[in-house]
Amino acid sequence: MEIEEPDQQTAYDLIGGESVIKAMVERFYDLMDLEPNYAALRATHSGSLEQARQKTFWFLCGWMGGPSYYEDRFGHPRLRMRHLPFKIGILERDQWLACMDQAMRDCGVEDSFRQQLAESFFRTADWMRNQ
């Protein structure tokens, strides 16, 4: 007799898949470019944000349990190592978190799930600080 496991929904499923993650990433980088409240965060990125948009989308898909686009292209994310060249202090961390929270709200991510993601984002963003 085979016992069926209950379907485990991933964060990728719960958020609505690629289309929502893509919209969220696009909104995040648009806000970073437009809102003066995110100026310190924007200053950590030089020139065009296109490459950052794509890599963040690929990373978040896999991080949330969806397709492993980022790892398929670049291997393990090694987030801290890849971000060491950039000044990331409390201000940049807090602006990143606020910008992502606003992007999630603007894209209709349900409040309780948005809060869960925000807590995970905080742990990662705080770990990334190097200043």
Backbone as XML, in Angstrom:
<?xml version="1.0"?>
<chain id="A" units="angstrom">
  <residue number="1" name="MET">
    <atom name="N" x="0.834" y="-1.165" z="0.000"/>
    <atom name="CA" x="0.000" y="0.000" z="0.000"/>
    <atom name="C" x="0.888" y="1.241" z="0.000"/>
  </residue>
  <residue number="2" name="GLU">
    <atom name="N" x="0.598" y="2.173" z="-0.890"/>
    <atom name="CA" x="1.382" y="3.396" z="-1.008"/>
    <atom name="C" x="0.685" y="4.518" z="-0.249"/>
  </residue>
  <residue number="3" name="ILE">
    <atom name="N" x="1.459" y="5.211" z="0.565"/>
    <atom name="CA" x="0.921" y="6.342" z="1.319"/>
    <atom name="C" x="1.235" y="7.612" z="0.544"/>
  </residue>
  <residue number="4" name="GLU">
    <atom name="N" x="0.205" y="8.371" z="0.280"/>
    <atom name="CA" x="0.411" y="9.622" z="-0.445"/>
    <atom name="C" x="0.748" y="10.737" z="0.527"/>
  </residue>
  <residue number="5" name="GLU">
    <atom name="N" x="1.798" y="11.471" z="0.170"/>
    <atom name="CA" x="2.174" y="12.643" z="0.951"/>
    <atom name="C" x="1.245" y="13.793" z="0.557"/>
  </residue>
  <residue number="6" name="PRO">
    <atom name="N" x="0.858" y="14.615" z="1.523"/>
    <atom name="CA" x="0.060" y="15.778" z="1.152"/>
    <atom name="C" x="0.894" y="16.711" z="0.280"/>
  </residue>
  <residue number="7" name="ASP">
    <atom name="N" x="0.220" y="17.377" z="-0.637"/>
    <atom name="CA" x="0.940" y="18.313" z="-1.505"/>
    <atom name="C" x="1.544" y="19.424" z="-0.664"/>
  </residue>
  <residue number="8" name="GLN">
    <atom name="N" x="2.826" y="19.593" z="-0.822"/>
    <atom name="CA" x="3.528" y="20.668" z="-0.124"/>
    <atom name="C" x="3.653" y="21.845" z="-1.083"/>
  </residue>
  <residue number="9" name="GLN">
    <atom name="N" x="2.989" y="22.924" z="-0.763"/>
    <atom name="CA" x="3.116" y="24.101" z="-1.602"/>
    <atom name="C" x="4.361" y="24.872" z="-1.208"/>
  </residue>
  <residue number="10" name="THR">
    <atom name="N" x="5.097" y="25.293" z="-2.195"/>
    <atom name="CA" x="6.290" y="26.095" z="-1.959"/>
    <atom name="C" x="5.898" y="27.565" z="-1.907"/>
  </residue>
  <residue number="11" name="ALA">
    <atom name="N" x="6.833" y="28.387" z="-1.472"/>
    <atom name="CA" x="6.622" y="29.834" z="-1.501"/>
    <atom name="C" x="6.374" y="30.283" z="-2.940"/>
  </residue>
  <residue number="12" name="TYR">
    <atom name="N" x="7.041" y="29.625" z="-3.873"/>
    <atom name="CA" x="6.855" y="29.917" z="-5.301"/>
    <atom name="C" x="5.388" y="29.716" z="-5.694"/>
  </residue>
  <residue number="13" name="ASP">
    <atom name="N" x="4.797" y="28.610" z="-5.241"/>
    <atom name="CA" x="3.386" y="28.341" z="-5.523"/>
    <atom name="C" x="2.486" y="29.346" z="-4.814"/>
  </residue>
  <residue number="14" name="LEU">
    <atom name="N" x="2.777" y="29.597" z="-3.548"/>
    <atom name="CA" x="1.930" y="30.469" z="-2.737"/>
    <atom name="C" x="1.915" y="31.908" z="-3.243"/>
  </residue>
  <residue number="15" name="ILE">
    <atom name="N" x="3.039" y="32.361" z="-3.776"/>
    <atom name="CA" x="3.088" y="33.738" z="-4.256"/>
    <atom name="C" x="2.418" y="33.881" z="-5.624"/>
  </residue>
  <residue number="16" name="GLY">
    <atom name="N" x="2.296" y="32.782" z="-6.353"/>
    <atom name="CA" x="1.650" y="32.838" z="-7.666"/>
    <atom name="C" x="2.581" y="32.567" z="-8.823"/>
  </residue>
  <residue number="17" name="GLY">
    <atom name="N" x="3.777" y="32.052" z="-8.534"/>
    <atom name="CA" x="4.695" y="31.629" z="-9.585"/>
    <atom name="C" x="5.475" y="32.761" z="-10.229"/>
  </residue>
  <residue number="18" name="GLU">
    <atom name="N" x="6.012" y="32.437" z="-11.397"/>
    <atom name="CA" x="6.912" y="33.331" z="-12.121"/>
    <atom name="C" x="6.334" y="34.702" z="-12.396"/>
  </residue>
  <residue number="19" name="SER">
    <atom name="N" x="5.078" y="34.761" z="-12.798"/>
    <atom name="CA" x="4.517" y="36.053" z="-13.196"/>
    <atom name="C" x="4.496" y="37.033" z="-12.030"/>
  </residue>
  <residue number="20" name="VAL">
    <atom name="N" x="4.181" y="36.560" z="-10.842"/>
    <atom name="CA" x="4.144" y="37.450" z="-9.681"/>
    <atom name="C" x="5.567" y="37.814" z="-9.251"/>
  </residue>
  <residue number="21" name="ILE">
    <atom name="N" x="6.462" y="36.846" z="-9.266"/>
    <atom name="CA" x="7.847" y="37.139" z="-8.900"/>
    <atom name="C" x="8.432" y="38.150" z="-9.881"/>
  </residue>
  <residue number="22" name="LYS">
    <atom name="N" x="8.168" y="37.971" z="-11.154"/>
    <atom name="CA" x="8.677" y="38.908" z="-12.172"/>
    <atom name="C" x="8.120" y="40.304" z="-11.928"/>
  </residue>
  <residue number="23" name="ALA">
    <atom name="N" x="6.821" y="40.408" z="-11.685"/>
    <atom name="CA" x="6.202" y="41.710" z="-11.433"/>
    <atom name="C" x="6.789" y="42.349" z="-10.177"/>
  </residue>
  <residue number="24" name="MET">
    <atom name="N" x="7.010" y="41.552" z="-9.157"/>
    <atom name="CA" x="7.555" y="42.044" z="-7.901"/>
    <atom name="C" x="8.980" y="42.580" z="-8.093"/>
  </residue>
  <residue number="25" name="VAL">
    <atom name="N" x="9.794" y="41.840" z="-8.825"/>
    <atom name="CA" x="11.168" y="42.271" z="-9.093"/>
    <atom name="C" x="11.175" y="43.535" z="-9.934"/>
  </residue>
  <residue number="26" name="GLU">
    <atom name="N" x="10.334" y="43.582" z="-10.955"/>
    <atom name="CA" x="10.256" y="44.789" z="-11.794"/>
    <atom name="C" x="9.859" y="45.996" z="-10.952"/>
  </residue>
  <residue number="27" name="ARG">
    <atom name="N" x="8.849" y="45.823" z="-10.096"/>
    <atom name="CA" x="8.395" y="46.923" z="-9.246"/>
    <atom name="C" x="9.489" y="47.331" z="-8.271"/>
  </residue>
  <residue number="28" name="PHE">
    <atom name="N" x="10.189" y="46.383" z="-7.700"/>
    <atom name="CA" x="11.286" y="46.649" z="-6.773"/>
    <atom name="C" x="12.327" y="47.566" z="-7.421"/>
  </residue>
  <residue number="29" name="TYR">
    <atom name="N" x="12.781" y="47.207" z="-8.615"/>
    <atom name="CA" x="13.817" y="48.011" z="-9.271"/>
    <atom name="C" x="13.265" y="49.329" z="-9.807"/>
  </residue>
  <residue number="30" name="ASP">
    <atom name="N" x="12.008" y="49.351" z="-10.207"/>
    <atom name="CA" x="11.394" y="50.631" z="-10.602"/>
    <atom name="C" x="11.356" y="51.581" z="-9.409"/>
  </residue>
  <residue number="31" name="LEU">
    <atom name="N" x="10.922" y="51.069" z="-8.256"/>
    <atom name="CA" x="10.871" y="51.895" z="-7.047"/>
    <atom name="C" x="12.263" y="52.394" z="-6.669"/>
  </residue>
  <residue number="32" name="MET">
    <atom name="N" x="13.241" y="51.520" z="-6.770"/>
    <atom name="CA" x="14.609" y="51.892" z="-6.436"/>
    <atom name="C" x="15.072" y="53.063" z="-7.298"/>
  </residue>
  <residue number="33" name="ASP">
    <atom name="N" x="14.675" y="53.055" z="-8.543"/>
    <atom name="CA" x="15.052" y="54.114" z="-9.480"/>
    <atom name="C" x="14.258" y="55.400" z="-9.255"/>
  </residue>
  <residue number="34" name="LEU">
    <atom name="N" x="13.009" y="55.279" z="-8.801"/>
    <atom name="CA" x="12.104" y="56.424" z="-8.739"/>
    <atom name="C" x="12.017" y="57.108" z="-7.379"/>
  </residue>
  <residue number="35" name="GLU">
    <atom name="N" x="12.104" y="56.358" z="-6.310"/>
    <atom name="CA" x="11.809" y="56.880" z="-4.976"/>
    <atom name="C" x="13.072" y="57.414" z="-4.284"/>
  </residue>
  <residue number="36" name="PRO">
    <atom name="N" x="13.062" y="58.675" z="-3.868"/>
    <atom name="CA" x="14.212" y="59.233" z="-3.145"/>
    <atom name="C" x="14.518" y="58.482" z="-1.843"/>
  </residue>
  <residue number="37" name="ASN">
    <atom name="N" x="13.507" y="57.840" z="-1.255"/>
    <atom name="CA" x="13.727" y="57.088" z="-0.008"/>
    <atom name="C" x="14.652" y="55.890" z="-0.196"/>
  </residue>
  <residue number="38" name="TYR">
    <atom name="N" x="14.910" y="55.524" z="-1.437"/>
    <atom name="CA" x="15.773" y="54.373" z="-1.715"/>
    <atom name="C" x="17.078" y="54.796" z="-2.401"/>
  </residue>
  <residue number="39" name="ALA">
    <atom name="N" x="17.466" y="56.055" z="-2.212"/>
    <atom name="CA" x="18.649" y="56.593" z="-2.901"/>
    <atom name="C" x="19.942" y="55.875" z="-2.502"/>
  </residue>
  <residue number="40" name="ALA">
    <atom name="N" x="20.106" y="55.560" z="-1.229"/>
    <atom name="CA" x="21.335" y="54.867" z="-0.800"/>
    <atom name="C" x="21.401" y="53.469" z="-1.404"/>
  </residue>
  <residue number="41" name="LEU">
    <atom name="N" x="20.255" y="52.815" z="-1.484"/>
    <atom name="CA" x="20.190" y="51.493" z="-2.111"/>
    <atom name="C" x="20.529" y="51.592" z="-3.594"/>
  </residue>
  <residue number="42" name="ARG">
    <atom name="N" x="19.947" y="52.577" z="-4.267"/>
    <atom name="CA" x="20.208" y="52.758" z="-5.705"/>
    <atom name="C" x="21.674" y="53.036" z="-5.958"/>
  </residue>
  <residue number="43" name="ALA">
    <atom name="N" x="22.308" y="53.769" z="-5.040"/>
    <atom name="CA" x="23.718" y="54.123" z="-5.210"/>
    <atom name="C" x="24.642" y="52.907" z="-5.174"/>
  </residue>
  <residue number="44" name="THR">
    <atom name="N" x="24.169" y="51.791" z="-4.625"/>
    <atom name="CA" x="24.997" y="50.579" z="-4.614"/>
    <atom name="C" x="25.012" y="49.893" z="-5.972"/>
  </residue>
  <residue number="45" name="HIS">
    <atom name="N" x="24.156" y="50.336" z="-6.881"/>
    <atom name="CA" x="24.069" y="49.769" z="-8.231"/>
    <atom name="C" x="24.560" y="50.816" z="-9.226"/>
  </residue>
  <residue number="46" name="SER">
    <atom name="N" x="25.481" y="50.446" z="-10.059"/>
    <atom name="CA" x="25.956" y="51.397" z="-11.059"/>
    <atom name="C" x="25.149" y="51.259" z="-12.340"/>
  </residue>
  <residue number="47" name="GLY">
    <atom name="N" x="24.903" y="52.381" z="-12.986"/>
    <atom name="CA" x="24.271" y="52.383" z="-14.305"/>
    <atom name="C" x="22.951" y="51.652" z="-14.371"/>
  </residue>
  <residue number="48" name="SER">
    <atom name="N" x="22.816" y="50.858" z="-15.397"/>
    <atom name="CA" x="21.577" y="50.139" z="-15.683"/>
    <atom name="C" x="21.287" y="49.074" z="-14.619"/>
  </residue>
  <residue number="49" name="LEU">
    <atom name="N" x="20.009" y="48.886" z="-14.375"/>
    <atom name="CA" x="19.572" y="47.864" z="-13.423"/>
    <atom name="C" x="19.138" y="46.570" z="-14.122"/>
  </residue>
  <residue number="50" name="GLU">
    <atom name="N" x="19.283" y="46.489" z="-15.425"/>
    <atom name="CA" x="18.763" y="45.339" z="-16.177"/>
    <atom name="C" x="19.366" y="44.018" z="-15.722"/>
  </residue>
  <residue number="51" name="GLN">
    <atom name="N" x="20.672" y="43.977" z="-15.543"/>
    <atom name="CA" x="21.309" y="42.719" z="-15.124"/>
    <atom name="C" x="20.861" y="42.340" z="-13.706"/>
  </residue>
  <residue number="52" name="ALA">
    <atom name="N" x="20.761" y="43.331" z="-12.827"/>
    <atom name="CA" x="20.314" y="43.061" z="-11.456"/>
    <atom name="C" x="18.875" y="42.559" z="-11.461"/>
  </residue>
  <residue number="53" name="ARG">
    <atom name="N" x="18.028" y="43.143" z="-12.302"/>
    <atom name="CA" x="16.633" y="42.697" z="-12.399"/>
    <atom name="C" x="16.572" y="41.217" z="-12.769"/>
  </residue>
  <residue number="54" name="GLN">
    <atom name="N" x="17.326" y="40.847" z="-13.801"/>
    <atom name="CA" x="17.282" y="39.470" z="-14.290"/>
    <atom name="C" x="17.822" y="38.494" z="-13.251"/>
  </residue>
  <residue number="55" name="LYS">
    <atom name="N" x="18.959" y="38.829" z="-12.668"/>
    <atom name="CA" x="19.559" y="37.919" z="-11.685"/>
    <atom name="C" x="18.687" y="37.779" z="-10.445"/>
  </residue>
  <residue number="56" name="THR">
    <atom name="N" x="18.079" y="38.869" z="-10.009"/>
    <atom name="CA" x="17.211" y="38.798" z="-8.835"/>
    <atom name="C" x="15.992" y="37.944" z="-9.135"/>
  </residue>
  <residue number="57" name="PHE">
    <atom name="N" x="15.414" y="38.098" z="-10.309"/>
    <atom name="CA" x="14.274" y="37.266" z="-10.714"/>
    <atom name="C" x="14.676" y="35.796" z="-10.722"/>
  </residue>
  <residue number="58" name="TRP">
    <atom name="N" x="15.796" y="35.477" z="-11.354"/>
    <atom name="CA" x="16.247" y="34.092" z="-11.409"/>
    <atom name="C" x="16.478" y="33.550" z="-10.003"/>
  </residue>
  <residue number="59" name="PHE">
    <atom name="N" x="17.143" y="34.348" z="-9.165"/>
    <atom name="CA" x="17.441" y="33.905" z="-7.808"/>
    <atom name="C" x="16.157" y="33.663" z="-7.013"/>
  </residue>
  <residue number="60" name="LEU">
    <atom name="N" x="15.229" y="34.617" z="-7.023"/>
    <atom name="CA" x="14.013" y="34.481" z="-6.217"/>
    <atom name="C" x="13.157" y="33.304" z="-6.656"/>
  </residue>
  <residue number="61" name="CYS">
    <atom name="N" x="13.132" y="33.013" z="-7.951"/>
    <atom name="CA" x="12.384" y="31.832" z="-8.404"/>
    <atom name="C" x="12.893" y="30.584" z="-7.689"/>
  </residue>
  <residue number="62" name="GLY">
    <atom name="N" x="14.188" y="30.380" z="-7.689"/>
    <atom name="CA" x="14.765" y="29.202" z="-7.042"/>
    <atom name="C" x="14.673" y="29.258" z="-5.528"/>
  </residue>
  <residue number="63" name="TRP">
    <atom name="N" x="14.917" y="30.431" z="-4.950"/>
    <atom name="CA" x="14.882" y="30.601" z="-3.499"/>
    <atom name="C" x="13.499" y="30.285" z="-2.945"/>
  </residue>
  <residue number="64" name="MET">
    <atom name="N" x="12.474" y="30.555" z="-3.739"/>
    <atom name="CA" x="11.101" y="30.296" z="-3.306"/>
    <atom name="C" x="10.633" y="28.884" z="-3.656"/>
  </residue>
  <residue number="65" name="GLY">
    <atom name="N" x="11.497" y="28.089" z="-4.233"/>
    <atom name="CA" x="11.137" y="26.698" z="-4.499"/>
    <atom name="C" x="10.690" y="26.415" z="-5.918"/>
  </residue>
  <residue number="66" name="GLY">
    <atom name="N" x="10.886" y="27.373" z="-6.802"/>
    <atom name="CA" x="10.537" y="27.186" z="-8.211"/>
    <atom name="C" x="11.755" y="26.772" z="-9.020"/>
  </residue>
  <residue number="67" name="PRO">
    <atom name="N" x="11.741" y="27.060" z="-10.310"/>
    <atom name="CA" x="12.857" y="26.682" z="-11.184"/>
    <atom name="C" x="14.179" y="27.281" z="-10.710"/>
  </residue>
  <residue number="68" name="SER">
    <atom name="N" x="15.241" y="26.526" z="-10.884"/>
    <atom name="CA" x="16.574" y="26.932" z="-10.401"/>
    <atom name="C" x="17.349" y="27.685" z="-11.478"/>
  </residue>
  <residue number="69" name="TYR">
    <atom name="N" x="16.732" y="28.707" z="-12.049"/>
    <atom name="CA" x="17.359" y="29.464" z="-13.135"/>
    <atom name="C" x="18.728" y="30.014" z="-12.756"/>
  </residue>
  <residue number="70" name="TYR">
    <atom name="N" x="18.840" y="30.588" z="-11.568"/>
    <atom name="CA" x="20.103" y="31.204" z="-11.157"/>
    <atom name="C" x="21.198" y="30.146" z="-11.021"/>
  </residue>
  <residue number="71" name="GLU">
    <atom name="N" x="20.916" y="29.100" z="-10.264"/>
    <atom name="CA" x="21.927" y="28.061" z="-10.050"/>
    <atom name="C" x="22.303" y="27.366" z="-11.350"/>
  </residue>
  <residue number="72" name="ASP">
    <atom name="N" x="21.347" y="27.200" z="-12.252"/>
    <atom name="CA" x="21.648" y="26.573" z="-13.536"/>
    <atom name="C" x="22.669" y="27.396" z="-14.326"/>
  </residue>
  <residue number="73" name="ARG">
    <atom name="N" x="22.643" y="28.699" z="-14.152"/>
    <atom name="CA" x="23.538" y="29.580" z="-14.900"/>
    <atom name="C" x="24.846" y="29.868" z="-14.164"/>
  </residue>
  <residue number="74" name="PHE">
    <atom name="N" x="24.767" y="30.039" z="-12.838"/>
    <atom name="CA" x="25.913" y="30.558" z="-12.092"/>
    <atom name="C" x="26.394" y="29.661" z="-10.963"/>
  </residue>
  <residue number="75" name="GLY">
    <atom name="N" x="25.708" y="28.575" z="-10.709"/>
    <atom name="CA" x="26.071" y="27.733" z="-9.574"/>
    <atom name="C" x="25.463" y="28.269" z="-8.291"/>
  </residue>
  <residue number="76" name="HIS">
    <atom name="N" x="25.988" y="27.823" z="-7.176"/>
    <atom name="CA" x="25.475" y="28.240" z="-5.870"/>
    <atom name="C" x="25.470" y="29.766" z="-5.783"/>
  </residue>
  <residue number="77" name="PRO">
    <atom name="N" x="24.417" y="30.362" z="-5.223"/>
    <atom name="CA" x="24.327" y="31.832" z="-5.181"/>
    <atom name="C" x="25.465" y="32.531" z="-4.426"/>
  </residue>
  <residue number="78" name="ARG">
    <atom name="N" x="25.986" y="31.919" z="-3.360"/>
    <atom name="CA" x="27.073" y="32.548" z="-2.597"/>
    <atom name="C" x="26.793" y="34.043" z="-2.392"/>
  </residue>
  <residue number="79" name="LEU">
    <atom name="N" x="25.617" y="34.320" z="-1.857"/>
    <atom name="CA" x="25.143" y="35.699" z="-1.752"/>
    <atom name="C" x="26.126" y="36.634" z="-1.053"/>
  </residue>
  <residue number="80" name="ARG">
    <atom name="N" x="26.611" y="36.231" z="0.079"/>
    <atom name="CA" x="27.510" y="37.128" z="0.824"/>
    <atom name="C" x="28.768" y="37.416" z="0.021"/>
  </residue>
  <residue number="81" name="MET">
    <atom name="N" x="29.367" y="36.399" z="-0.547"/>
    <atom name="CA" x="30.583" y="36.584" z="-1.332"/>
    <atom name="C" x="30.322" y="37.518" z="-2.521"/>
  </residue>
  <residue number="82" name="ARG">
    <atom name="N" x="29.224" y="37.303" z="-3.211"/>
    <atom name="CA" x="28.930" y="38.105" z="-4.401"/>
    <atom name="C" x="28.603" y="39.563" z="-4.060"/>
  </residue>
  <residue number="83" name="HIS">
    <atom name="N" x="28.183" y="39.815" z="-2.822"/>
    <atom name="CA" x="27.827" y="41.175" z="-2.430"/>
    <atom name="C" x="28.935" y="41.895" z="-1.654"/>
  </residue>
  <residue number="84" name="LEU">
    <atom name="N" x="30.036" y="41.213" z="-1.352"/>
    <atom name="CA" x="31.118" y="41.848" z="-0.594"/>
    <atom name="C" x="31.685" y="43.111" z="-1.248"/>
  </residue>
  <residue number="85" name="PRO">
    <atom name="N" x="31.736" y="43.202" z="-2.576"/>
    <atom name="CA" x="32.281" y="44.438" z="-3.168"/>
    <atom name="C" x="31.411" y="45.682" z="-2.939"/>
  </residue>
  <residue number="86" name="PHE">
    <atom name="N" x="30.188" y="45.496" z="-2.466"/>
    <atom name="CA" x="29.259" y="46.607" z="-2.316"/>
    <atom name="C" x="29.128" y="46.991" z="-0.844"/>
  </residue>
  <residue number="87" name="LYS">
    <atom name="N" x="29.049" y="48.286" z="-0.583"/>
    <atom name="CA" x="28.849" y="48.767" z="0.780"/>
    <atom name="C" x="27.410" y="48.457" z="1.176"/>
  </residue>
  <residue number="88" name="ILE">
    <atom name="N" x="27.265" y="47.575" z="2.159"/>
    <atom name="CA" x="25.939" y="47.229" z="2.664"/>
    <atom name="C" x="25.958" y="47.423" z="4.171"/>
  </residue>
  <residue number="89" name="GLY">
    <atom name="N" x="25.357" y="48.517" z="4.587"/>
    <atom name="CA" x="25.233" y="48.819" z="6.002"/>
    <atom name="C" x="23.773" y="48.724" z="6.420"/>
  </residue>
  <residue number="90" name="ILE">
    <atom name="N" x="23.496" y="49.228" z="7.594"/>
    <atom name="CA" x="22.121" y="49.195" z="8.098"/>
    <atom name="C" x="21.192" y="49.998" z="7.189"/>
  </residue>
  <residue number="91" name="LEU">
    <atom name="N" x="21.651" y="51.164" z="6.709"/>
    <atom name="CA" x="20.817" y="51.989" z="5.832"/>
    <atom name="C" x="20.449" y="51.243" z="4.552"/>
  </residue>
  <residue number="92" name="GLU">
    <atom name="N" x="21.437" y="50.640" z="3.900"/>
    <atom name="CA" x="21.173" y="49.906" z="2.654"/>
    <atom name="C" x="20.281" y="48.698" z="2.915"/>
  </residue>
  <residue number="93" name="ARG">
    <atom name="N" x="20.551" y="47.993" z="4.010"/>
    <atom name="CA" x="19.698" y="46.851" z="4.376"/>
    <atom name="C" x="18.259" y="47.295" z="4.561"/>
  </residue>
  <residue number="94" name="ASP">
    <atom name="N" x="18.064" y="48.336" z="5.348"/>
    <atom name="CA" x="16.709" y="48.792" z="5.641"/>
    <atom name="C" x="16.001" y="49.326" z="4.400"/>
  </residue>
  <residue number="95" name="GLN">
    <atom name="N" x="16.738" y="50.000" z="3.517"/>
    <atom name="CA" x="16.119" y="50.473" z="2.276"/>
    <atom name="C" x="15.761" y="49.298" z="1.368"/>
  </residue>
  <residue number="96" name="TRP">
    <atom name="N" x="16.622" y="48.284" z="1.306"/>
    <atom name="CA" x="16.310" y="47.100" z="0.496"/>
    <atom name="C" x="15.022" y="46.450" z="1.010"/>
  </residue>
  <residue number="97" name="LEU">
    <atom name="N" x="14.946" y="46.276" z="2.324"/>
    <atom name="CA" x="13.767" y="45.640" z="2.917"/>
    <atom name="C" x="12.502" y="46.460" z="2.682"/>
  </residue>
  <residue number="98" name="ALA">
    <atom name="N" x="12.588" y="47.767" z="2.864"/>
    <atom name="CA" x="11.418" y="48.634" z="2.659"/>
    <atom name="C" x="10.989" y="48.628" z="1.193"/>
  </residue>
  <residue number="99" name="CYS">
    <atom name="N" x="11.956" y="48.671" z="0.299"/>
    <atom name="CA" x="11.648" y="48.663" z="-1.135"/>
    <atom name="C" x="10.989" y="47.339" z="-1.538"/>
  </residue>
  <residue number="100" name="MET">
    <atom name="N" x="11.518" y="46.229" z="-1.037"/>
    <atom name="CA" x="10.935" y="44.922" z="-1.359"/>
    <atom name="C" x="9.550" y="44.789" z="-0.747"/>
  </residue>
  <residue number="101" name="ASP">
    <atom name="N" x="9.368" y="45.292" z="0.468"/>
    <atom name="CA" x="8.049" y="45.235" z="1.088"/>
    <atom name="C" x="7.040" y="46.041" z="0.283"/>
  </residue>
  <residue number="102" name="GLN">
    <atom name="N" x="7.437" y="47.222" z="-0.160"/>
    <atom name="CA" x="6.546" y="48.038" z="-0.976"/>
    <atom name="C" x="6.236" y="47.337" z="-2.300"/>
  </residue>
  <residue number="103" name="ALA">
    <atom name="N" x="7.233" y="46.725" z="-2.904"/>
    <atom name="CA" x="7.016" y="45.994" z="-4.161"/>
    <atom name="C" x="6.045" y="44.839" z="-3.948"/>
  </residue>
  <residue number="104" name="MET">
    <atom name="N" x="6.197" y="44.106" z="-2.844"/>
    <atom name="CA" x="5.283" y="42.993" z="-2.566"/>
    <atom name="C" x="3.860" y="43.503" z="-2.357"/>
  </residue>
  <residue number="105" name="ARG">
    <atom name="N" x="3.717" y="44.583" z="-1.602"/>
    <atom name="CA" x="2.378" y="45.164" z="-1.384"/>
    <atom name="C" x="1.775" y="45.605" z="-2.712"/>
  </residue>
  <residue number="106" name="ASP">
    <atom name="N" x="2.565" y="46.316" z="-3.511"/>
    <atom name="CA" x="2.080" y="46.832" z="-4.800"/>
    <atom name="C" x="1.676" y="45.711" z="-5.751"/>
  </residue>
  <residue number="107" name="CYS">
    <atom name="N" x="2.281" y="44.541" z="-5.587"/>
    <atom name="CA" x="1.971" y="43.396" z="-6.453"/>
    <atom name="C" x="0.917" y="42.478" z="-5.849"/>
  </residue>
  <residue number="108" name="GLY">
    <atom name="N" x="0.337" y="42.881" z="-4.731"/>
    <atom name="CA" x="-0.784" y="42.147" z="-4.162"/>
    <atom name="C" x="-0.425" y="40.900" z="-3.387"/>
  </residue>
  <residue number="109" name="VAL">
    <atom name="N" x="0.812" y="40.803" z="-2.890"/>
    <atom name="CA" x="1.170" y="39.649" z="-2.070"/>
    <atom name="C" x="0.376" y="39.745" z="-0.773"/>
  </residue>
  <residue number="110" name="GLU">
    <atom name="N" x="-0.323" y="38.671" z="-0.450"/>
    <atom name="CA" x="-1.200" y="38.619" z="0.720"/>
    <atom name="C" x="-0.425" y="38.980" z="1.991"/>
  </residue>
  <residue number="111" name="ASP">
    <atom name="N" x="-1.045" y="39.755" z="2.869"/>
    <atom name="CA" x="-0.359" y="40.339" z="4.028"/>
    <atom name="C" x="0.381" y="39.333" z="4.904"/>
  </residue>
  <residue number="112" name="SER">
    <atom name="N" x="-0.263" y="38.244" z="5.295"/>
    <atom name="CA" x="0.416" y="37.306" z="6.203"/>
    <atom name="C" x="1.587" y="36.618" z="5.499"/>
  </residue>
  <residue number="113" name="PHE">
    <atom name="N" x="1.441" y="36.318" z="4.226"/>
    <atom name="CA" x="2.537" y="35.701" z="3.482"/>
    <atom name="C" x="3.647" y="36.727" z="3.248"/>
  </residue>
  <residue number="114" name="ARG">
    <atom name="N" x="3.285" y="37.974" z="2.977"/>
    <atom name="CA" x="4.264" y="39.050" z="2.813"/>
    <atom name="C" x="5.089" y="39.191" z="4.091"/>
  </residue>
  <residue number="115" name="GLN">
    <atom name="N" x="4.444" y="39.085" z="5.233"/>
    <atom name="CA" x="5.156" y="39.183" z="6.516"/>
    <atom name="C" x="6.140" y="38.023" z="6.689"/>
  </residue>
  <residue number="116" name="GLN">
    <atom name="N" x="5.731" y="36.825" z="6.305"/>
    <atom name="CA" x="6.642" y="35.667" z="6.385"/>
    <atom name="C" x="7.863" y="35.888" z="5.496"/>
  </residue>
  <residue number="117" name="LEU">
    <atom name="N" x="7.608" y="36.348" z="4.270"/>
    <atom name="CA" x="8.727" y="36.609" z="3.363"/>
    <atom name="C" x="9.618" y="37.712" z="3.909"/>
  </residue>
  <residue number="118" name="ALA">
    <atom name="N" x="9.007" y="38.760" z="4.464"/>
    <atom name="CA" x="9.781" y="39.878" z="5.017"/>
    <atom name="C" x="10.717" y="39.400" z="6.124"/>
  </residue>
  <residue number="119" name="GLU">
    <atom name="N" x="10.261" y="38.475" z="6.950"/>
    <atom name="CA" x="11.114" y="37.937" z="8.012"/>
    <atom name="C" x="12.299" y="37.169" z="7.429"/>
  </residue>
  <residue number="120" name="SER">
    <atom name="N" x="12.051" y="36.376" z="6.405"/>
    <atom name="CA" x="13.148" y="35.652" z="5.743"/>
    <atom name="C" x="14.100" y="36.622" z="5.053"/>
  </residue>
  <residue number="121" name="PHE">
    <atom name="N" x="13.530" y="37.620" z="4.373"/>
    <atom name="CA" x="14.369" y="38.624" z="3.722"/>
    <atom name="C" x="15.232" y="39.355" z="4.755"/>
  </residue>
  <residue number="122" name="PHE">
    <atom name="N" x="14.651" y="39.671" z="5.927"/>
    <atom name="CA" x="15.430" y="40.372" z="6.946"/>
    <atom name="C" x="16.644" y="39.553" z="7.378"/>
  </residue>
  <residue number="123" name="ARG">
    <atom name="N" x="16.442" y="38.276" z="7.646"/>
    <atom name="CA" x="17.559" y="37.433" z="8.091"/>
    <atom name="C" x="18.680" y="37.427" z="7.052"/>
  </residue>
  <residue number="124" name="THR">
    <atom name="N" x="18.301" y="37.306" z="5.796"/>
    <atom name="CA" x="19.315" y="37.285" z="4.733"/>
    <atom name="C" x="19.955" y="38.656" z="4.573"/>
  </residue>
  <residue number="125" name="ALA">
    <atom name="N" x="19.152" y="39.697" z="4.530"/>
    <atom name="CA" x="19.679" y="41.050" z="4.330"/>
    <atom name="C" x="20.592" y="41.462" z="5.486"/>
  </residue>
  <residue number="126" name="ASP">
    <atom name="N" x="20.239" y="41.086" z="6.689"/>
    <atom name="CA" x="21.083" y="41.440" z="7.830"/>
    <atom name="C" x="22.412" y="40.694" z="7.768"/>
  </residue>
  <residue number="127" name="TRP">
    <atom name="N" x="22.371" y="39.467" z="7.336"/>
    <atom name="CA" x="23.592" y="38.655" z="7.181"/>
    <atom name="C" x="24.509" y="39.237" z="6.106"/>
  </residue>
  <residue number="128" name="MET">
    <atom name="N" x="23.941" y="39.954" z="5.129"/>
    <atom name="CA" x="24.713" y="40.520" z="4.021"/>
    <atom name="C" x="25.467" y="41.783" z="4.398"/>
  </residue>
  <residue number="129" name="ARG">
    <atom name="N" x="25.129" y="42.373" z="5.534"/>
    <atom name="CA" x="25.801" y="43.623" z="5.925"/>
    <atom name="C" x="27.307" y="43.407" z="6.057"/>
  </residue>
  <residue number="130" name="ASN">
    <atom name="N" x="28.059" y="44.369" z="5.536"/>
    <atom name="CA" x="29.510" y="44.292" z="5.618"/>
    <atom name="C" x="30.098" y="45.620" z="6.111"/>
  </residue>
  <residue number="131" name="GLN">
    <atom name="N" x="29.252" y="46.490" z="6.582"/>
    <atom name="CA" x="29.699" y="47.810" z="7.105"/>
    <atom name="C" x="29.168" y="47.977" z="8.505"/>
  </residue>
</chain>
